[in-house]
Amino acid sequence: MDFRTFLDTLEQTGDLIRINEPVALEYDAGAICRQVSDANGPAVLLSKIGTASAPLAMNVYGTRGRIARALGVSESEMLGHVAQRLKTRVETTSFKGDKPRCQEVVITGDDVDIRDLPFPLWNLGDGGRYITAGLVIARHPEFGWNIAHHRGQIYGPKEIGVCMAPEHHLRFATDEARGRGRVEAAYAIGVRPSVSIAAGSDFPLGDYELHVAGALEGRPIEVVKCKTIDVHVPEDTEVVIEGYFDGEIREEGPFVEYTGYQTPIIQSPVFTVTAVTHRHSPILHGVFAGKPPCETDALWRELEESDAFDVLRTRFPLLTALHRPPSLARDYVGILQINPVRLRKGIVRTLMLATSAVMPRLKYVICVDNDVDIYNLTDVMWAVATRCDPKNDMASVNGTMTSWLDPSSGGLSGKVFFDATKKEGFRGRLPTYPEDSMDRARTLIAAAMKSQMGPAV
């Protein structure tokens, strides 16, 4: 399923709205995303943004439900389904057709001006217009190919400042090539859902995310060679920006990140554009980043939960589920669910320590029983409040890593562990109700609500 087909699917089920009124390139896109994100609302397609002729799709992966739909499963099935798919990899295959869709239109030379595309100025204080759904494809001579999300500040018609963390695959490629030649790369925008989801999670160096996407789909991703560089991109991509890094570093930012806070100006590698290719009537994708909830938090690192679950469960069979709430900026809080039948002394704290090693950005790890809904933060915090005794059931460790974007620490942090499971001697007792009373209550409530609503007009 390509990007535009997924948008059609969302629209048909009422999970995408079109805004056909003209909107400004400055701030309107961000303001719209802020409001639909806060309301747990639908994806949005802006038909006319600024002077651009192409529409902009936003909030496409703004909920876990839409990510599950993109993978063809329910939310409850997604963790186990993805964990099973990630046990394999499916390599890409070359496109065999005559005319790749991503190259239906080819723009080179003086005709290239990426400012013609609808990349918004998202927030007050941002350093400029930004590509936020751009997936950069590049190759490291030792570690091989990689595709990952990287924000890009538009400097001019053919220059982009690309942000990359010190540990990112792309950073290794650009830093190690500095002074020794250029690194060719392509920005892919509007890709298949499986590719966006795979590229949003961190996998080991050398584990190519296009092969992960193939595993998610159970079929190879078809790729085609770019026009001006030796890089292959998914054939059905909406827009491809071809170019290279030559070692130049320039000021980039500020920009609001997934933490909800605006980052300072940093030094980032400059990407020089050699060509733009796209489908007829392309649809751009813009990922909204800001205070959670937002599309970035929902999309980024979703697959890492399934990967970590599979790794941890082989050593800790009492683990039944794992979740990092996107509404808390994803990276920092991990919630584990266990089967208490398989408890033994010390295993919960050991599991939490192991989880913080497998998912090193976590600052807080909470473990709950299997009667707690780990996707409901009220339920989780109720367990913390009533099952966790701070003097016995909490532990911490200092001098550990987290994300470099963490505004409280800058990357060097501590970790806190909350054992919110029921221990021996636990005195809490939950009320229960006869099943016939529950059935009767449902019937009475439904009848009362129907009566209050009145007859249909």
C-alpha positions in Angstrom: 0.0 0.0 0.0 1.5 3.3 -1.0 1.1 6.6 0.8 -1.8 8.0 -1.3 -3.7 4.7 -1.1 -3.4 4.8 2.7 -4.8 8.4 2.7 -7.7 7.2 0.6 -8.4 4.5 3.1 -8.4 6.9 6.0 -10.7 9.3 4.2 -13.2 6.5 3.3 -13.4 5.6 7.0 -13.8 9.2 8.2 -10.3 9.3 9.7 -9.1 12.1 7.3 -10.5 15.5 6.6 -9.8 17.8 3.7 -9.3 21.5 4.2 -10.0 23.1 0.8 -9.8 26.8 2.0 -6.4 28.4 1.4 -4.0 28.3 4.4 -0.8 30.2 4.9 2.6 28.6 4.7 3.5 30.3 7.9 2.1 28.9 11.1 -1.3 27.7 9.9 -0.2 24.1 9.4 1.2 24.0 12.9 -1.9 25.6 14.4 -4.2 23.1 12.7 -2.0 20.1 13.8 -1.9 21.4 17.3 -5.7 21.4 17.5 -6.4 18.0 15.9 -3.6 16.4 17.9 -5.0 17.7 21.2 -8.5 16.4 20.2 -7.1 12.9 19.2 -8.5 13.9 15.8 -8.1 12.8 12.2 -5.4 13.1 9.6 -5.6 16.4 7.6 -5.1 17.1 3.9 -4.4 20.8 3.1 -5.5 21.2 -0.5 -4.0 24.7 -0.9 -1.1 25.8 1.3 0.7 29.1 0.4 1.5 29.3 -3.3 2.4 25.6 -3.7 0.5 23.5 -6.1 0.9 20.3 -4.2 -1.3 19.4 -1.1 0.2 18.6 2.3 -1.0 15.6 4.4 -0.5 15.9 8.2 -1.2 14.0 11.4 -1.4 10.9 9.2 0.2 8.6 11.9 -1.0 10.7 14.8 -2.6 7.9 16.7 -1.6 4.3 17.5 -4.8 3.2 15.9 -3.8 4.6 12.5 -0.4 3.0 12.8 -2.0 -0.4 13.5 -4.3 0.1 10.5 -1.3 0.8 8.3 0.1 -2.5 9.4 -3.2 -4.3 8.8 -3.8 -5.3 12.5 -5.7 -4.1 15.5 -4.1 -2.1 18.3 -4.3 -5.1 20.7 -2.5 -7.4 18.1 0.2 -4.9 17.1 2.9 -5.6 19.7 2.9 -9.4 19.1 2.3 -9.1 15.3 5.3 -6.8 14.8 7.5 -8.8 17.1 6.9 -11.9 15.0 7.5 -10.0 11.7 10.7 -8.6 13.0 12.2 -12.0 13.4 12.9 -11.9 9.6 14.1 -9.5 7.0 12.9 -9.2 3.3 15.4 -7.6 1.0 14.5 -5.0 -1.6 13.9 -5.8 -5.2 14.5 -3.7 -8.3 11.5 -2.1 -10.0 10.8 -3.9 -13.3 8.4 -1.5 -14.9 9.1 1.1 -17.6 8.4 4.3 -15.8 8.9 4.6 -12.0 6.1 6.6 -10.3 8.6 8.6 -8.3 10.2 9.8 -11.5 7.2 10.7 -13.5 8.4 14.3 -13.3 12.2 15.0 -13.2 13.6 18.5 -12.3 17.3 19.2 -12.6 19.8 22.1 -13.0 18.5 25.7 -12.6 14.9 24.6 -12.5 15.4 23.1 -9.0 13.8 25.1 -6.2 12.7 23.1 -3.2 11.0 26.2 -1.9 8.2 25.6 -4.4 7.1 22.6 -2.3 4.8 23.1 0.7 7.3 22.8 3.6 5.8 25.1 6.3 7.1 27.4 8.9 5.6 25.4 11.7 6.0 27.3 14.9 6.8 30.8 16.2 10.6 31.0 16.8 11.6 28.2 14.3 14.7 28.9 12.3 12.8 28.6 9.0 10.7 26.4 6.9 11.2 22.7 7.7 11.0 19.3 6.0 9.6 17.1 8.8 8.6 13.9 7.1 11.8 13.5 5.1 13.5 10.1 5.2 17.1 10.3 4.3 18.7 7.3 2.5 22.5 7.0 2.5 25.2 4.4 2.7 28.1 4.1 5.2 31.1 2.3 3.7 31.3 -0.1 6.7 27.7 -0.2 8.1 25.9 -0.2 4.8 22.5 1.4 3.9 20.2 3.3 6.3 16.9 5.2 6.0 15.7 7.4 8.8 13.7 10.4 9.6 15.7 13.6 9.7 14.3 17.1 10.0 15.7 19.5 7.4 15.8 23.3 7.5 15.3 25.0 4.0 18.2 27.4 3.5 17.5 28.2 -0.2 16.5 26.6 -3.5 19.1 23.9 -3.3 20.4 23.7 0.3 19.0 22.0 3.4 20.4 21.8 6.9 19.9 18.3 8.1 19.7 17.6 11.9 21.2 14.3 13.0 22.1 13.1 16.5 25.7 12.0 17.3 24.8 8.3 17.4 22.8 8.4 14.2 23.9 6.2 11.3 23.8 9.2 8.9 26.0 11.2 11.3 28.7 8.5 11.1 28.5 8.7 7.3 28.7 12.4 7.0 31.3 13.0 9.8 33.7 10.2 8.6 33.5 11.4 5.0 34.4 15.0 5.8 37.3 16.2 3.8 37.5 12.9 1.9 34.7 13.3 -0.6 30.9 13.6 -0.7 28.2 11.4 0.6 25.3 10.9 -1.8 21.8 10.8 -0.3 18.2 11.1 -1.1 15.3 12.6 0.8 12.2 10.5 0.3 8.9 12.2 1.2 5.5 10.5 1.1 6.6 6.9 1.3 4.7 3.6 1.9 3.4 3.4 5.5 5.6 0.4 6.2 8.7 2.4 5.3 7.7 5.4 7.4 7.1 3.2 10.4 10.3 1.2 9.9 12.4 4.3 9.4 11.0 5.8 12.6 12.6 3.2 14.9 16.3 2.6 15.7 17.7 -0.7 14.5 21.4 -1.8 14.8 23.9 -0.5 12.4 23.8 -2.6 9.2 20.2 -3.5 9.7 18.5 -1.7 6.7 15.1 -0.4 7.5 13.8 -1.0 3.9 14.4 -4.7 4.7 12.4 -4.2 7.9 9.6 -2.6 5.9 9.7 -5.6 3.6 9.3 -7.9 6.7 6.4 -5.9 7.9 4.6 -6.3 4.6 5.8 -9.8 3.9 7.0 -8.8 0.5 10.0 -6.9 -1.0 9.9 -3.1 -1.3 10.5 -2.2 -4.9 13.2 0.4 -5.4 14.6 2.4 -8.3 17.9 4.2 -8.8 17.9 8.0 -8.5 18.6 10.1 -11.6 21.7 12.0 -10.4 23.1 9.9 -7.6 23.8 6.2 -6.9 21.0 5.8 -4.3 17.9 3.6 -4.7 14.6 4.8 -3.4 11.1 3.2 -3.0 9.5 3.3 -6.5 6.1 4.7 -5.3 7.5 7.6 -3.2 5.6 10.8 -3.8 8.7 13.2 -3.9 12.4 12.5 -3.9 15.1 15.1 -3.3 18.4 13.9 -4.6 21.8 15.4 -3.5 24.9 15.0 -1.3 26.7 16.0 1.8 30.2 17.4 1.2 31.3 18.2 4.8 29.9 21.7 5.1 28.4 22.5 8.5 26.1 25.4 9.2 23.8 26.8 11.9 20.4 25.0 12.0 17.4 25.6 14.2 15.7 26.5 16.5 13.0 23.9 16.0 10.3 22.4 18.2 11.0 18.8 18.8 9.0 15.8 20.0 9.7 16.8 23.7 7.4 19.8 23.1 10.3 22.2 23.6 12.2 24.3 21.1 15.8 23.2 20.6 18.6 25.8 20.4 20.6 26.6 17.2 23.0 23.8 16.5 25.6 23.0 13.9 24.3 20.5 11.2 25.5 19.1 7.9 24.4 20.9 4.7 22.7 18.8 2.0 23.1 20.1 -1.5 20.3 19.3 -3.9 21.0 17.9 -7.4 17.5 17.0 -8.6 13.9 16.7 -7.5 11.7 13.9 -8.9 8.1 13.2 -8.1 4.8 11.6 -9.1 2.2 13.4 -11.1 0.2 15.5 -8.7 2.4 14.6 -5.7 1.1 14.7 -2.1 3.6 15.9 0.4 3.7 14.6 4.0 4.5 16.8 6.9 5.0 15.3 10.4 3.9 17.6 13.3 6.4 17.8 16.2 5.4 19.6 19.4 4.2 19.0 22.9 2.6 15.6 23.1 0.2 14.4 21.8 1.6 14.8 18.3 2.3 12.7 15.2 6.1 12.5 15.8 5.6 10.9 19.2 3.1 8.4 17.9 5.2 7.4 14.9 8.8 7.5 16.2 10.2 4.3 17.6 6.9 2.4 17.6 8.6 -0.8 16.4 11.3 -0.6 19.1 8.6 -1.7 21.6 8.0 -4.9 19.7 11.7 -5.5 19.2 12.4 -5.0 22.9 9.5 -7.1 23.9 10.8 -10.0 21.8 14.3 -9.7 23.3 13.2 -9.4 26.9 10.6 -12.1 26.8 13.1 -14.7 25.9 14.8 -14.1 29.3 11.8 -13.0 31.3 8.8 -15.1 30.3 6.6 -13.3 32.9 6.6 -10.2 30.7 3.2 -10.0 28.9 3.4 -6.5 27.3 5.5 -3.3 27.0 4.6 0.3 26.2 6.1 3.7 26.1 3.3 6.3 26.1 3.5 8.7 23.1 1.6 11.2 25.2 4.7 11.4 27.5 7.1 12.0 24.7 7.7 8.3 24.0 11.4 8.1 24.9 11.3 8.6 28.7 8.7 6.4 30.3 8.4 2.6 29.9 5.5 0.6 31.3 5.9 -3.2 31.7 3.1 -5.7 32.3 3.7 -9.0 33.9 2.0 -12.3 34.7 2.2 -12.5 38.5 1.9 -16.3 38.4 5.5 -16.4 37.1 6.9 -14.1 39.8 10.0 -15.0 41.8 12.1 -13.0 44.2 14.0 -10.1 42.6 12.8 -10.7 39.1 10.7 -7.6 38.7 13.6 -5.2 39.5 16.0 -7.3 37.3 13.5 -7.1 34.4 13.2 -3.3 34.9 17.0 -3.0 34.8 17.2 -5.1 31.7 14.5 -3.0 30.0 16.5 0.2 30.7 19.5 -1.4 29.0 17.5 -2.6 25.9 15.8 0.8 25.7 18.5 3.1 27.0 16.6 6.4 26.5 14.1 5.5 29.3 14.3 7.5 32.5 11.3 6.0 34.3 10.4 2.3 34.2 7.1 1.2 35.8 6.1 -2.5 36.2 2.4 -3.4 36.8 0.3 -6.6 37.0 -1.8 -8.0 34.2 -5.0 -6.5 35.6 -3.7 -3.0 34.7 -4.3 -1.5 31.3 -0.8 -0.3 30.3 -2.3 1.9 27.5 -4.4 3.8 30.1 -2.2 6.2 32.1 -4.9 6.7 34.7 -4.9 2.9 35.4 -1.1 2.8 35.5 -0.8 5.7 37.9 -3.5 4.2 40.1 -1.3 1.1 40.4 1.7 3.3 41.2 -0.3 5.2 43.8 -1.8 2.1 45.5 0.8 -0.7 44.9 4.1 1.0 45.1 5.6 1.7 48.5 8.4 4.3 47.9 10.6 3.0 50.8 10.7 -0.5 49.4 9.4 -0.5 45.8 11.5 2.2 44.2 15.1 2.2 43.1 17.3 4.6 41.1 20.7 4.6 39.3 22.7 7.6 38.1 25.1 8.4 35.3 23.1 6.7 32.5 22.1 7.9 29.0 18.9 9.2 27.6 18.0 11.2 24.5 20.2 14.2 23.8 17.0 16.2 23.3 15.9 15.7 26.9 15.7 19.3 28.1 16.3 18.3 31.8 19.6 16.6 31.2 20.9 17.0 27.7 21.5 13.2 27.5 23.2 12.2 30.7 20.6 11.2 33.2 19.5 8.8 35.9 16.8 6.1 35.9 14.0 5.5 38.4 12.2 2.1 38.8 8.7 1.7 40.2 7.5 -1.7 41.2 3.8 -1.2 41.1 2.9 -4.8 41.3 1.0 -6.5 44.1 3.4 -8.0 46.7 3.0 -10.7 49.3 0.6 -9.3 52.0 -1.0 -6.8 49.7 -4.2 -5.6 51.4 -6.2 -4.2 48.5 -9.3 -5.9 47.4 -11.3 -4.9 44.3 -15.1 -5.0 44.3 -16.8 -7.3 41.9 -20.4 -7.5 40.6 -22.6 -10.4 39.5 -22.6 -10.7 35.8 -26.4 -10.6 35.6 -26.3 -7.2 37.4 -23.7 -5.9 34.9 -25.9 -7.0 32.0 -28.9 -5.4 33.5 -26.9 -2.2 34.1 -25.9 -2.1 30.4 -29.5 -2.5 29.3 -30.8 0.2 31.6 -28.1 2.7 30.6 -28.6 2.1 26.9 -32.3 2.6 27.2 -31.9 5.8 29.2 -29.5 7.2 26.7 -31.7 6.4 23.8 -34.7 8.0 25.5 -32.8 11.2 26.3 -31.6 11.5 22.7 -35.2 11.5 21.4 -36.5 10.1 18.1 -34.3 10.4 15.0 -35.2 13.3 12.7 
